[in-house]
Amino acid sequence: MSYAPQPLSDTHDLEQTKAWLRTYQRVRAATEAICAPLHKEDYMVQSMADVSPPKWHIAHVSWFFEAFILKPFQPGYQTLDPAYDHLFNSYYETHGVPFPRAERGAISRPTVDDVYCYRAHVDKAMQALLENPPEEHLPEILRRLELGLPHEQQHQELLLMDIKHILAQNPLCPAYRDDLAPGLAPTPEQEVPPLGWLDYPAGIREIGHDASRGGFAYDNEMGRHRQFVEAFQMADRPVTNGEFLAFMQAGGYANPEHWLADGWATVKAEGWRAPLYWVERDGVWHHYTLGGLVPVDLSAPVCHVSFFEADAYAQWAGARLPTEAEWETVAQDVPLTGNFVDQDHLQPVAAAKADGMPGQMFGDVWEWTGSAYRPYPGFRKLPGSLGEYNGKFMSGQMVLRGGCCATPADHIRATYRNFFPPEARWAFSGFRLARDPPTSKGMPMADHSEPRITLHPLSRRVRVLVDDSVIADTGNALELREKGYPPRRYLPRGDVAMAKLSVSHTVTHCPFKGDSTYYSLPDLSDIAWSYDHPIEEMQAIAGRLAFDGDKVTLQVE
Ligand SMILES: [Fe+2]
């Protein structure tokens, strides 16, 4: 899919140019539709240095067309105000002197109305240019237009990110919109499926944009090349809020063992204890969304986490983040569908079901990879000032893939490389896990220095009581010791009063043990669980029951 009416070629007719004009008008209108719910007071706020005021965004994207198309190629073009070339230049040092990024919120003039006049002025000139293009410059005009349109789409996503950050600073938690499309309501039947792992064999992969197939790509995707990718496993969906909450509850933010040094320093400096926008209200985690403050949907992909948090979770879970080559290997066979801005959720939503395919590769959340943002072999930046678009940022940033709920659907592709600094959290950024294939012996996970889980036969008698009624009594328990958790005793089923228990609807998944079934008493739910078909390394606990010490009395004598 592409926003382009048809691939560029060396021959152009008037119909093709008209189609480009219609596309230009559609993309420009989409920007204004995003800003329509804003009040004028919202347009001015710069809530942090990385956030630009909406007023600046809508002026800057107009400046891009003016600076790189109208001024060079429209004979007699008159700008509305020469000062705009400085105010709305983002970072193009070879074009002129950019206005300091962190001070964009200080520009109260031109006003919002002035900036909309500027947009209209540029649009009128662009229409005139495309309706009567100078023949000798048309190929270059269209090539720059082909960059200017996705540039504006990038800013549409940035606008939604920045509007969210701006409104989130307000203790009143105002909604950007109160008519967003709802996600799937989680019900027992539609609960997020257990995490599954998909196997990919080792092989030489073709990575990067395939120019022979046409279509637009940024310069940073160019240089299709071969890369050897070892066998790996990829999670069949992103990590959910519920899974991330388990990391939090296990003390994930308090244990330096999981964190990169820079990540741990950031956790301490920033006081992180949850993803951005999460707040605890009366013991329930809520998060700010573009629809206002709502309880966190535990089934939806976790969002607004940094690379550091994604990496720490992966360490804790005994897995890792995928490389971008692994991610692209998986994504290139996946249909380009998902929860994009067009779905109008403006928030990641739970997956409907698992079908054995990689789920939610596109849309919902940008997925952090473990790859640094660096040039591909053969990378050539664009000539002139536009060479500053991507290439000069190839230092100190990590790659994210797949687009998000704020990305236009026709803006994303499998080879698309987004990038942010590792501490950034205000993008719609989440992650999925990858891992090396399990080995035939020992724990399959990454921590080879010390097993995450060990099992120990317990010679002591273990009794389980509810009120004064004995539910289990055994001298043959297995004690499971897992990093970050209290020890659990798994009791043989024959020593448990199974007739008193019934299977509940609750099912959970642990990447280190497998799927667990839960058991309830008539008036006490989910007091015990068992792994009936655990992973190979955990066969010793198959069918045994462990009891929740918060709900029953556990006596170890
Ligand atoms: Fe820009």
Boltz pocket constraint, residues with backbone or C-beta under 6 A from the ligand:
constraints:
  - pocket:
      binder: B
      contacts: [[A, 60], [A, 90], [A, 151], [A, 155]]
      max_distance: 6.0
